[in-house]
Amino acid sequence: MPQLDTSTWFITITSMITTLFILFQLKISNYSYPASPESTELKTQKHSTPWEMKWTKVYLPLSLPLR
């Protein structure tokens, strides 16, 4: 049975990792990111709900008067 020649594996794996790194860098460099994400202001919207104007009381079972 012939011996497996592994002498070129190091060069193959190293060149593959280098190529993948370069490809990912080129892929990422095509994206445009905002200049400063902290400077954008978020506008909060006030939602009007019918129960905001009313006062409601929550009755717990233990706070009810005894019969």
PDB file of N, H, CA, C and O in Angstrom:
ATOM      1  N   MET A   1       0.846  -1.180   0.000  1.00  0.00           N
ATOM      2  CA  MET A   1       0.000   0.000   0.000  1.00  0.00           C
ATOM      3  C   MET A   1       0.895   1.248   0.000  1.00  0.00           C
ATOM      4  O   MET A   1       1.832   1.341   0.793  1.00  0.00           O
ATOM      5  N   PRO A   2       0.602   2.209  -0.895  1.00  0.00           N
ATOM      6  CA  PRO A   2       1.499   3.377  -0.990  1.00  0.00           C
ATOM      7  C   PRO A   2       1.330   4.339   0.192  1.00  0.00           C
ATOM      8  O   PRO A   2       0.263   4.453   0.795  1.00  0.00           O
ATOM      9  N   GLN A   3       2.407   5.004   0.480  1.00  0.00           N
ATOM     10  H   GLN A   3       3.274   4.911  -0.010  1.00  0.00           H
ATOM     11  CA  GLN A   3       2.410   5.991   1.569  1.00  0.00           C
ATOM     12  C   GLN A   3       1.766   7.282   1.075  1.00  0.00           C
ATOM     13  O   GLN A   3       1.972   7.695  -0.066  1.00  0.00           O
ATOM     14  N   LEU A   4       0.980   7.915   1.956  1.00  0.00           N
ATOM     15  H   LEU A   4       0.813   7.579   2.883  1.00  0.00           H
ATOM     16  CA  LEU A   4       0.333   9.171   1.596  1.00  0.00           C
ATOM     17  C   LEU A   4       1.349  10.315   1.712  1.00  0.00           C
ATOM     18  O   LEU A   4       1.986  10.500   2.749  1.00  0.00           O
ATOM     19  N   ASP A   5       1.477  11.060   0.638  1.00  0.00           N
ATOM     20  H   ASP A   5       0.960  10.909  -0.204  1.00  0.00           H
ATOM     21  CA  ASP A   5       2.446  12.158   0.624  1.00  0.00           C
ATOM     22  C   ASP A   5       1.795  13.414   1.207  1.00  0.00           C
ATOM     23  O   ASP A   5       0.888  13.986   0.602  1.00  0.00           O
ATOM     24  N   THR A   6       2.262  13.841   2.385  1.00  0.00           N
ATOM     25  H   THR A   6       2.999  13.377   2.876  1.00  0.00           H
ATOM     26  CA  THR A   6       1.686  15.006   3.059  1.00  0.00           C
ATOM     27  C   THR A   6       2.631  16.198   3.030  1.00  0.00           C
ATOM     28  O   THR A   6       2.445  17.146   3.793  1.00  0.00           O
ATOM     29  N   SER A   7       3.612  16.172   2.189  1.00  0.00           N
ATOM     30  H   SER A   7       3.763  15.402   1.569  1.00  0.00           H
ATOM     31  CA  SER A   7       4.606  17.250   2.177  1.00  0.00           C
ATOM     32  C   SER A   7       4.023  18.562   1.668  1.00  0.00           C
ATOM     33  O   SER A   7       4.523  19.626   2.032  1.00  0.00           O
ATOM     34  N   THR A   8       2.999  18.525   0.851  1.00  0.00           N
ATOM     35  H   THR A   8       2.592  17.661   0.554  1.00  0.00           H
ATOM     36  CA  THR A   8       2.438  19.758   0.292  1.00  0.00           C
ATOM     37  C   THR A   8       1.217  20.254   1.069  1.00  0.00           C
ATOM     38  O   THR A   8       0.630  21.272   0.702  1.00  0.00           O
ATOM     39  N   TRP A   9       0.835  19.566   2.112  1.00  0.00           N
ATOM     40  H   TRP A   9       1.312  18.739   2.410  1.00  0.00           H
ATOM     41  CA  TRP A   9      -0.370  19.957   2.854  1.00  0.00           C
ATOM     42  C   TRP A   9      -0.219  21.317   3.527  1.00  0.00           C
ATOM     43  O   TRP A   9      -1.162  22.108   3.546  1.00  0.00           O
ATOM     44  N   PHE A  10       0.943  21.589   4.071  1.00  0.00           N
ATOM     45  H   PHE A  10       1.709  20.947   4.055  1.00  0.00           H
ATOM     46  CA  PHE A  10       1.149  22.857   4.775  1.00  0.00           C
ATOM     47  C   PHE A  10       0.990  24.042   3.818  1.00  0.00           C
ATOM     48  O   PHE A  10       0.333  25.028   4.149  1.00  0.00           O
ATOM     49  N   ILE A  11       1.587  23.940   2.648  1.00  0.00           N
ATOM     50  H   ILE A  11       2.121  23.138   2.379  1.00  0.00           H
ATOM     51  CA  ILE A  11       1.494  25.019   1.658  1.00  0.00           C
ATOM     52  C   ILE A  11       0.055  25.158   1.158  1.00  0.00           C
ATOM     53  O   ILE A  11      -0.437  26.270   0.969  1.00  0.00           O
ATOM     54  N   THR A  12      -0.607  24.035   0.947  1.00  0.00           N
ATOM     55  H   THR A  12      -0.207  23.131   1.100  1.00  0.00           H
ATOM     56  CA  THR A  12      -1.978  24.059   0.455  1.00  0.00           C
ATOM     57  C   THR A  12      -2.915  24.712   1.476  1.00  0.00           C
ATOM     58  O   THR A  12      -3.716  25.579   1.126  1.00  0.00           O
ATOM     59  N   ILE A  13      -2.811  24.293   2.724  1.00  0.00           N
ATOM     60  H   ILE A  13      -2.161  23.588   3.009  1.00  0.00           H
ATOM     61  CA  ILE A  13      -3.687  24.828   3.770  1.00  0.00           C
ATOM     62  C   ILE A  13      -3.382  26.305   4.016  1.00  0.00           C
ATOM     63  O   ILE A  13      -4.300  27.106   4.191  1.00  0.00           O
ATOM     64  N   THR A  14      -2.106  26.667   4.032  1.00  0.00           N
ATOM     65  H   THR A  14      -1.360  26.016   3.890  1.00  0.00           H
ATOM     66  CA  THR A  14      -1.735  28.065   4.252  1.00  0.00           C
ATOM     67  C   THR A  14      -2.232  28.953   3.120  1.00  0.00           C
ATOM     68  O   THR A  14      -2.758  30.038   3.370  1.00  0.00           O
ATOM     69  N   SER A  15      -2.075  28.519   1.916  1.00  0.00           N
ATOM     70  H   SER A  15      -1.648  27.637   1.713  1.00  0.00           H
ATOM     71  CA  SER A  15      -2.539  29.329   0.781  1.00  0.00           C
ATOM     72  C   SER A  15      -4.068  29.409   0.751  1.00  0.00           C
ATOM     73  O   SER A  15      -4.622  30.435   0.355  1.00  0.00           O
ATOM     74  N   MET A  16      -4.751  28.345   1.162  1.00  0.00           N
ATOM     75  H   MET A  16      -4.300  27.512   1.483  1.00  0.00           H
ATOM     76  CA  MET A  16      -6.213  28.363   1.203  1.00  0.00           C
ATOM     77  C   MET A  16      -6.711  29.364   2.245  1.00  0.00           C
ATOM     78  O   MET A  16      -7.638  30.128   1.976  1.00  0.00           O
ATOM     79  N   ILE A  17      -6.104  29.365   3.427  1.00  0.00           N
ATOM     80  H   ILE A  17      -5.351  28.744   3.645  1.00  0.00           H
ATOM     81  CA  ILE A  17      -6.508  30.290   4.488  1.00  0.00           C
ATOM     82  C   ILE A  17      -6.216  31.731   4.080  1.00  0.00           C
ATOM     83  O   ILE A  17      -7.020  32.626   4.340  1.00  0.00           O
ATOM     84  N   THR A  18      -5.084  31.951   3.451  1.00  0.00           N
ATOM     85  H   THR A  18      -4.431  31.223   3.240  1.00  0.00           H
ATOM     86  CA  THR A  18      -4.730  33.294   2.981  1.00  0.00           C
ATOM     87  C   THR A  18      -5.722  33.773   1.918  1.00  0.00           C
ATOM     88  O   THR A  18      -6.155  34.925   1.942  1.00  0.00           O
ATOM     89  N   THR A  19      -6.074  32.896   0.999  1.00  0.00           N
ATOM     90  H   THR A  19      -5.722  31.960   0.980  1.00  0.00           H
ATOM     91  CA  THR A  19      -7.022  33.254  -0.053  1.00  0.00           C
ATOM     92  C   THR A  19      -8.390  33.563   0.532  1.00  0.00           C
ATOM     93  O   THR A  19      -9.032  34.532   0.128  1.00  0.00           O
ATOM     94  N   LEU A  20      -8.843  32.749   1.483  1.00  0.00           N
ATOM     95  H   LEU A  20      -8.322  31.962   1.812  1.00  0.00           H
ATOM     96  CA  LEU A  20     -10.136  33.017   2.116  1.00  0.00           C
ATOM     97  C   LEU A  20     -10.120  34.328   2.878  1.00  0.00           C
ATOM     98  O   LEU A  20     -11.105  35.066   2.857  1.00  0.00           O
ATOM     99  N   PHE A  21      -9.023  34.629   3.548  1.00  0.00           N
ATOM    100  H   PHE A  21      -8.223  34.029   3.565  1.00  0.00           H
ATOM    101  CA  PHE A  21      -8.914  35.886   4.276  1.00  0.00           C
ATOM    102  C   PHE A  21      -9.003  37.077   3.320  1.00  0.00           C
ATOM    103  O   PHE A  21      -9.705  38.050   3.594  1.00  0.00           O
ATOM    104  N   ILE A  22      -8.294  36.993   2.209  1.00  0.00           N
ATOM    105  H   ILE A  22      -7.724  36.203   1.986  1.00  0.00           H
ATOM    106  CA  ILE A  22      -8.317  38.092   1.228  1.00  0.00           C
ATOM    107  C   ILE A  22      -9.710  38.242   0.633  1.00  0.00           C
ATOM    108  O   ILE A  22     -10.194  39.361   0.466  1.00  0.00           O
ATOM    109  N   LEU A  23     -10.352  37.136   0.315  1.00  0.00           N
ATOM    110  H   LEU A  23      -9.959  36.227   0.451  1.00  0.00           H
ATOM    111  CA  LEU A  23     -11.702  37.214  -0.252  1.00  0.00           C
ATOM    112  C   LEU A  23     -12.688  37.828   0.730  1.00  0.00           C
ATOM    113  O   LEU A  23     -13.520  38.648   0.340  1.00  0.00           O
ATOM    114  N   PHE A  24     -12.605  37.442   2.003  1.00  0.00           N
ATOM    115  H   PHE A  24     -11.929  36.777   2.320  1.00  0.00           H
ATOM    116  CA  PHE A  24     -13.498  38.029   3.000  1.00  0.00           C
ATOM    117  C   PHE A  24     -13.224  39.514   3.192  1.00  0.00           C
ATOM    118  O   PHE A  24     -14.156  40.299   3.372  1.00  0.00           O
ATOM    119  N   GLN A  25     -11.957  39.903   3.154  1.00  0.00           N
ATOM    120  H   GLN A  25     -11.201  39.266   3.007  1.00  0.00           H
ATOM    121  CA  GLN A  25     -11.632  41.321   3.286  1.00  0.00           C
ATOM    122  C   GLN A  25     -12.186  42.122   2.107  1.00  0.00           C
ATOM    123  O   GLN A  25     -12.694  43.228   2.293  1.00  0.00           O
ATOM    124  N   LEU A  26     -12.092  41.582   0.923  1.00  0.00           N
ATOM    125  H   LEU A  26     -11.680  40.683   0.772  1.00  0.00           H
ATOM    126  CA  LEU A  26     -12.645  42.264  -0.240  1.00  0.00           C
ATOM    127  C   LEU A  26     -14.165  42.340  -0.173  1.00  0.00           C
ATOM    128  O   LEU A  26     -14.763  43.336  -0.581  1.00  0.00           O
ATOM    129  N   LYS A  27     -14.779  41.293   0.338  1.00  0.00           N
ATOM    130  H   LYS A  27     -14.293  40.484   0.669  1.00  0.00           H
ATOM    131  CA  LYS A  27     -16.233  41.268   0.459  1.00  0.00           C
ATOM    132  C   LYS A  27     -16.707  42.298   1.485  1.00  0.00           C
ATOM    133  O   LYS A  27     -17.694  43.000   1.264  1.00  0.00           O
ATOM    134  N   ILE A  28     -15.999  42.380   2.599  1.00  0.00           N
ATOM    135  H   ILE A  28     -15.197  41.811   2.778  1.00  0.00           H
ATOM    136  CA  ILE A  28     -16.396  43.308   3.659  1.00  0.00           C
ATOM    137  C   ILE A  28     -16.125  44.752   3.245  1.00  0.00           C
ATOM    138  O   ILE A  28     -16.869  45.652   3.634  1.00  0.00           O
ATOM    139  N   SER A  29     -15.082  44.983   2.467  1.00  0.00           N
ATOM    140  H   SER A  29     -14.478  44.252   2.151  1.00  0.00           H
ATOM    141  CA  SER A  29     -14.735  46.360   2.092  1.00  0.00           C
ATOM    142  C   SER A  29     -15.757  46.978   1.144  1.00  0.00           C
ATOM    143  O   SER A  29     -15.753  48.195   0.959  1.00  0.00           O
ATOM    144  N   ASN A  30     -16.620  46.189   0.549  1.00  0.00           N
ATOM    145  H   ASN A  30     -16.624  45.200   0.699  1.00  0.00           H
ATOM    146  CA  ASN A  30     -17.646  46.728  -0.347  1.00  0.00           C
ATOM    147  C   ASN A  30     -18.823  47.335   0.405  1.00  0.00           C
ATOM    148  O   ASN A  30     -19.593  48.090  -0.188  1.00  0.00           O
ATOM    149  N   TYR A  31     -18.987  47.033   1.680  1.00  0.00           N
ATOM    150  H   TYR A  31     -18.362  46.419   2.162  1.00  0.00           H
ATOM    151  CA  TYR A  31     -20.089  47.579   2.456  1.00  0.00           C
ATOM    152  C   TYR A  31     -19.780  49.009   2.864  1.00  0.00           C
ATOM    153  O   TYR A  31     -18.633  49.340   3.166  1.00  0.00           O
ATOM    154  N   SER A  32     -20.797  49.853   2.874  1.00  0.00           N
ATOM    155  H   SER A  32     -21.729  49.584   2.629  1.00  0.00           H
ATOM    156  CA  SER A  32     -20.610  51.231   3.336  1.00  0.00           C
ATOM    157  C   SER A  32     -21.280  51.367   4.698  1.00  0.00           C
ATOM    158  O   SER A  32     -22.465  51.076   4.858  1.00  0.00           O
ATOM    159  N   TYR A  33     -20.508  51.809   5.659  1.00  0.00           N
ATOM    160  H   TYR A  33     -19.546  52.046   5.529  1.00  0.00           H
ATOM    161  CA  TYR A  33     -20.984  51.979   7.015  1.00  0.00           C
ATOM    162  C   TYR A  33     -21.193  53.461   7.292  1.00  0.00           C
ATOM    163  O   TYR A  33     -20.496  54.291   6.708  1.00  0.00           O
ATOM    164  N   PRO A  34     -22.139  53.822   8.174  1.00  0.00           N
ATOM    165  CA  PRO A  34     -22.308  55.243   8.507  1.00  0.00           C
ATOM    166  C   PRO A  34     -21.071  55.795   9.206  1.00  0.00           C
ATOM    167  O   PRO A  34     -20.338  55.057   9.865  1.00  0.00           O
ATOM    168  N   ALA A  35     -20.845  57.104   9.056  1.00  0.00           N
ATOM    169  H   ALA A  35     -21.441  57.703   8.521  1.00  0.00           H
ATOM    170  CA  ALA A  35     -19.638  57.721   9.591  1.00  0.00           C
ATOM    171  C   ALA A  35     -19.574  57.612  11.105  1.00  0.00           C
ATOM    172  O   ALA A  35     -18.559  57.181  11.653  1.00  0.00           O
ATOM    173  N   SER A  36     -20.650  57.998  11.788  1.00  0.00           N
ATOM    174  H   SER A  36     -21.474  58.348  11.343  1.00  0.00           H
ATOM    175  CA  SER A  36     -20.665  57.876  13.247  1.00  0.00           C
ATOM    176  C   SER A  36     -22.064  57.455  13.685  1.00  0.00           C
ATOM    177  O   SER A  36     -22.983  58.274  13.670  1.00  0.00           O
ATOM    178  N   PRO A  37     -22.238  56.226  14.065  1.00  0.00           N
ATOM    179  CA  PRO A  37     -23.571  55.760  14.439  1.00  0.00           C
ATOM    180  C   PRO A  37     -24.101  56.402  15.717  1.00  0.00           C
ATOM    181  O   PRO A  37     -25.309  56.378  15.958  1.00  0.00           O
ATOM    182  N   GLU A  38     -23.218  56.981  16.549  1.00  0.00           N
ATOM    183  H   GLU A  38     -22.237  57.001  16.353  1.00  0.00           H
ATOM    184  CA  GLU A  38     -23.681  57.600  17.789  1.00  0.00           C
ATOM    185  C   GLU A  38     -24.406  58.911  17.526  1.00  0.00           C
ATOM    186  O   GLU A  38     -25.228  59.332  18.340  1.00  0.00           O
ATOM    187  N   SER A  39     -24.118  59.563  16.405  1.00  0.00           N
ATOM    188  H   SER A  39     -23.450  59.222  15.744  1.00  0.00           H
ATOM    189  CA  SER A  39     -24.689  60.884  16.151  1.00  0.00           C
ATOM    190  C   SER A  39     -26.142  60.829  15.700  1.00  0.00           C
ATOM    191  O   SER A  39     -26.830  61.848  15.759  1.00  0.00           O
ATOM    192  N   THR A  40     -26.624  59.699  15.259  1.00  0.00           N
ATOM    193  H   THR A  40     -26.065  58.871  15.210  1.00  0.00           H
ATOM    194  CA  THR A  40     -28.012  59.613  14.818  1.00  0.00           C
ATOM    195  C   THR A  40     -28.932  59.635  16.025  1.00  0.00           C
ATOM    196  O   THR A  40     -28.738  58.895  16.989  1.00  0.00           O
ATOM    197  N   GLU A  41     -29.936  60.496  15.956  1.00  0.00           N
ATOM    198  H   GLU A  41     -30.094  61.097  15.173  1.00  0.00           H
ATOM    199  CA  GLU A  41     -30.877  60.624  17.059  1.00  0.00           C
ATOM    200  C   GLU A  41     -32.107  59.767  16.788  1.00  0.00           C
ATOM    201  O   GLU A  41     -32.654  59.773  15.685  1.00  0.00           O
ATOM    202  N   LEU A  42     -32.521  59.048  17.788  1.00  0.00           N
ATOM    203  H   LEU A  42     -32.077  59.044  18.684  1.00  0.00           H
ATOM    204  CA  LEU A  42     -33.712  58.228  17.675  1.00  0.00           C
ATOM    205  C   LEU A  42     -34.907  59.036  18.145  1.00  0.00           C
ATOM    206  O   LEU A  42     -34.891  59.611  19.233  1.00  0.00           O
ATOM    207  N   LYS A  43     -35.929  59.077  17.328  1.00  0.00           N
ATOM    208  H   LYS A  43     -35.941  58.610  16.443  1.00  0.00           H
ATOM    209  CA  LYS A  43     -37.127  59.817  17.697  1.00  0.00           C
ATOM    210  C   LYS A  43     -38.085  58.873  18.409  1.00  0.00           C
ATOM    211  O   LYS A  43     -38.479  57.839  17.869  1.00  0.00           O
ATOM    212  N   THR A  44     -38.449  59.243  19.623  1.00  0.00           N
ATOM    213  H   THR A  44     -38.128  60.083  20.062  1.00  0.00           H
ATOM    214  CA  THR A  44     -39.398  58.425  20.368  1.00  0.00           C
ATOM    215  C   THR A  44     -40.796  58.893  20.057  1.00  0.00           C
ATOM    216  O   THR A  44     -41.071  60.093  20.037  1.00  0.00           O
ATOM    217  N   GLN A  45     -41.672  57.954  19.817  1.00  0.00           N
ATOM    218  H   GLN A  45     -41.448  56.980  19.833  1.00  0.00           H
ATOM    219  CA  GLN A  45     -43.046  58.286  19.492  1.00  0.00           C
ATOM    220  C   GLN A  45     -43.922  58.056  20.712  1.00  0.00           C
ATOM    221  O   GLN A  45     -43.810  57.035  21.389  1.00  0.00           O
ATOM    222  N   LYS A  46     -44.786  59.006  20.980  1.00  0.00           N
ATOM    223  H   LYS A  46     -44.878  59.836  20.429  1.00  0.00           H
ATOM    224  CA  LYS A  46     -45.716  58.903  22.100  1.00  0.00           C
ATOM    225  C   LYS A  46     -46.994  58.278  21.587  1.00  0.00           C
ATOM    226  O   LYS A  46     -47.673  58.842  20.729  1.00  0.00           O
ATOM    227  N   HIS A  47     -47.317  57.109  22.116  1.00  0.00           N
ATOM    228  H   HIS A  47     -46.765  56.651  22.813  1.00  0.00           H
ATOM    229  CA  HIS A  47     -48.528  56.414  21.721  1.00  0.00           C
ATOM    230  C   HIS A  47     -49.635  56.767  22.694  1.00  0.00           C
ATOM    231  O   HIS A  47     -49.471  56.654  23.909  1.00  0.00           O
ATOM    232  N   SER A  48     -50.739  57.188  22.162  1.00  0.00           N
ATOM    233  H   SER A  48     -50.872  57.280  21.176  1.00  0.00           H
ATOM    234  CA  SER A  48     -51.876  57.548  23.001  1.00  0.00           C
ATOM    235  C   SER A  48     -52.781  56.330  23.166  1.00  0.00           C
ATOM    236  O   SER A  48     -53.318  55.801  22.194  1.00  0.00           O
ATOM    237  N   THR A  49     -52.934  55.909  24.381  1.00  0.00           N
ATOM    238  H   THR A  49     -52.497  56.339  25.172  1.00  0.00           H
ATOM    239  CA  THR A  49     -53.800  54.770  24.673  1.00  0.00           C
ATOM    240  C   THR A  49     -54.927  55.228  25.582  1.00  0.00           C
ATOM    241  O   THR A  49     -54.739  56.165  26.357  1.00  0.00           O
ATOM    242  N   PRO A  50     -56.082  54.602  25.512  1.00  0.00           N
ATOM    243  CA  PRO A  50     -57.225  55.083  26.294  1.00  0.00           C
ATOM    244  C   PRO A  50     -57.033  54.966  27.798  1.00  0.00           C
ATOM    245  O   PRO A  50     -57.673  55.710  28.541  1.00  0.00           O
ATOM    246  N   TRP A  51     -56.193  54.077  28.277  1.00  0.00           N
ATOM    247  H   TRP A  51     -55.673  53.472  27.674  1.00  0.00           H
ATOM    248  CA  TRP A  51     -56.059  53.913  29.717  1.00  0.00           C
ATOM    249  C   TRP A  51     -55.014  54.835  30.322  1.00  0.00           C
ATOM    250  O   TRP A  51     -54.818  54.812  31.537  1.00  0.00           O
ATOM    251  N   GLU A  52     -54.341  55.638  29.525  1.00  0.00           N
ATOM    252  H   GLU A  52     -54.500  55.656  28.538  1.00  0.00           H
ATOM    253  CA  GLU A  52     -53.363  56.553  30.090  1.00  0.00           C
ATOM    254  C   GLU A  52     -54.023  57.675  30.892  1.00  0.00           C
ATOM    255  O   GLU A  52     -53.463  58.131  31.889  1.00  0.00           O
ATOM    256  N   MET A  53     -55.199  58.123  30.473  1.00  0.00           N
ATOM    257  H   MET A  53     -55.655  57.753  29.664  1.00  0.00           H
ATOM    258  CA  MET A  53     -55.860  59.231  31.139  1.00  0.00           C
ATOM    259  C   MET A  53     -56.641  58.779  32.376  1.00  0.00           C
ATOM    260  O   MET A  53     -56.999  59.607  33.213  1.00  0.00           O
ATOM    261  N   LYS A  54     -56.902  57.518  32.495  1.00  0.00           N
ATOM    262  H   LYS A  54     -56.612  56.845  31.814  1.00  0.00           H
ATOM    263  CA  LYS A  54     -57.705  57.008  33.597  1.00  0.00           C
ATOM    264  C   LYS A  54     -56.814  56.513  34.726  1.00  0.00           C
ATOM    265  O   LYS A  54     -55.689  56.062  34.509  1.00  0.00           O
ATOM    266  N   TRP A  55     -57.349  56.609  35.929  1.00  0.00           N
ATOM    267  H   TRP A  55     -58.263  56.975  36.105  1.00  0.00           H
ATOM    268  CA  TRP A  55     -56.687  56.030  37.077  1.00  0.00           C
ATOM    269  C   TRP A  55     -57.372  54.703  37.363  1.00  0.00           C
ATOM    270  O   TRP A  55     -58.590  54.654  37.536  1.00  0.00           O
ATOM    271  N   THR A  56     -56.609  53.649  37.412  1.00  0.00           N
ATOM    272  H   THR A  56     -55.620  53.689  37.272  1.00  0.00           H
ATOM    273  CA  THR A  56     -57.191  52.338  37.690  1.00  0.00           C
ATOM    274  C   THR A  56     -56.552  51.760  38.935  1.00  0.00           C
ATOM    275  O   THR A  56     -55.390  52.027  39.241  1.00  0.00           O
ATOM    276  N   LYS A  57     -57.323  50.974  39.637  1.00  0.00           N
ATOM    277  H   LYS A  57     -58.267  50.757  39.389  1.00  0.00           H
ATOM    278  CA  LYS A  57     -56.827  50.323  40.837  1.00  0.00           C
ATOM    279  C   LYS A  57     -56.880  48.817  40.615  1.00  0.00           C
ATOM    280  O   LYS A  57     -57.864  48.284  40.102  1.00  0.00           O
ATOM    281  N   VAL A  58     -55.826  48.155  41.002  1.00  0.00           N
ATOM    282  H   VAL A  58     -55.027  48.588  41.419  1.00  0.00           H
ATOM    283  CA  VAL A  58     -55.772  46.706  40.887  1.00  0.00           C
ATOM    284  C   VAL A  58     -56.155  46.129  42.234  1.00  0.00           C
ATOM    285  O   VAL A  58     -55.544  46.444  43.254  1.00  0.00           O
ATOM    286  N   TYR A  59     -57.152  45.299  42.229  1.00  0.00           N
ATOM    287  H   TYR A  59     -57.649  45.043  41.399  1.00  0.00           H
ATOM    288  CA  TYR A  59     -57.620  44.671  43.469  1.00  0.00           C
ATOM    289  C   TYR A  59     -56.983  43.311  43.600  1.00  0.00           C
ATOM    290  O   TYR A  59     -57.188  42.435  42.759  1.00  0.00           O
ATOM    291  N   LEU A  60     -56.223  43.134  44.637  1.00  0.00           N
ATOM    292  H   LEU A  60     -56.057  43.845  45.320  1.00  0.00           H
ATOM    293  CA  LEU A  60     -55.643  41.851  44.922  1.00  0.00           C
ATOM    294  C   LEU A  60     -56.615  41.040  45.756  1.00  0.00           C
ATOM    295  O   LEU A  60     -57.390  41.624  46.514  1.00  0.00           O
ATOM    296  N   PRO A  61     -56.608  39.729  45.649  1.00  0.00           N
ATOM    297  CA  PRO A  61     -57.547  38.920  46.455  1.00  0.00           C
ATOM    298  C   PRO A  61     -57.362  39.107  47.956  1.00  0.00           C
ATOM    299  O   PRO A  61     -58.336  39.020  48.703  1.00  0.00           O
ATOM    300  N   LEU A  62     -56.151  39.360  48.414  1.00  0.00           N
ATOM    301  H   LEU A  62     -55.360  39.431  47.806  1.00  0.00           H
ATOM    302  CA  LEU A  62     -55.925  39.485  49.845  1.00  0.00           C
ATOM    303  C   LEU A  62     -56.327  40.868  50.360  1.00  0.00           C
ATOM    304  O   LEU A  62     -56.536  41.040  51.561  1.00  0.00           O
ATOM    305  N   SER A  63     -56.438  41.852  49.467  1.00  0.00           N
ATOM    306  H   SER A  63     -56.269  41.712  48.492  1.00  0.00           H
ATOM    307  CA  SER A  63     -56.790  43.198  49.922  1.00  0.00           C
ATOM    308  C   SER A  63     -58.295  43.433  49.942  1.00  0.00           C
ATOM    309  O   SER A  63     -58.746  44.491  50.381  1.00  0.00           O
ATOM    310  N   LEU A  64     -59.078  42.462  49.474  1.00  0.00           N
ATOM    311  H   LEU A  64     -58.712  41.603  49.118  1.00  0.00           H
ATOM    312  CA  LEU A  64     -60.529  42.607  49.512  1.00  0.00           C
ATOM    313  C   LEU A  64     -61.035  42.489  50.943  1.00  0.00           C
ATOM    314  O   LEU A  64     -60.453  41.760  51.747  1.00  0.00           O
ATOM    315  N   PRO A  65     -62.127  43.207  51.272  1.00  0.00           N
ATOM    316  CA  PRO A  65     -62.661  43.097  52.630  1.00  0.00           C
ATOM    317  C   PRO A  65     -63.182  41.703  52.935  1.00  0.00           C
ATOM    318  O   PRO A  65     -63.678  41.005  52.050  1.00  0.00           O
ATOM    319  N   LEU A  66     -63.067  41.308  54.189  1.00  0.00           N
ATOM    320  H   LEU A  66     -62.665  41.875  54.907  1.00  0.00           H
ATOM    321  CA  LEU A  66     -63.569  39.985  54.590  1.00  0.00           C
ATOM    322  C   LEU A  66     -65.070  39.991  54.668  1.00  0.00           C
ATOM    323  O   LEU A  66     -65.657  41.025  54.987  1.00  0.00           O
ATOM    324  N   ARG A  67     -65.719  38.879  54.390  1.00  0.00           N
ATOM    325  H   ARG A  67     -65.242  38.039  54.131  1.00  0.00           H
ATOM    326  CA  ARG A  67     -67.173  38.770  54.458  1.00  0.00           C
ATOM    327  C   ARG A  67     -67.592  38.113  55.733  1.00  0.00           C
ATOM    328  O   ARG A  67     -68.786  37.933  55.971  1.00  0.00           O
TER     329      ARG A  67
END
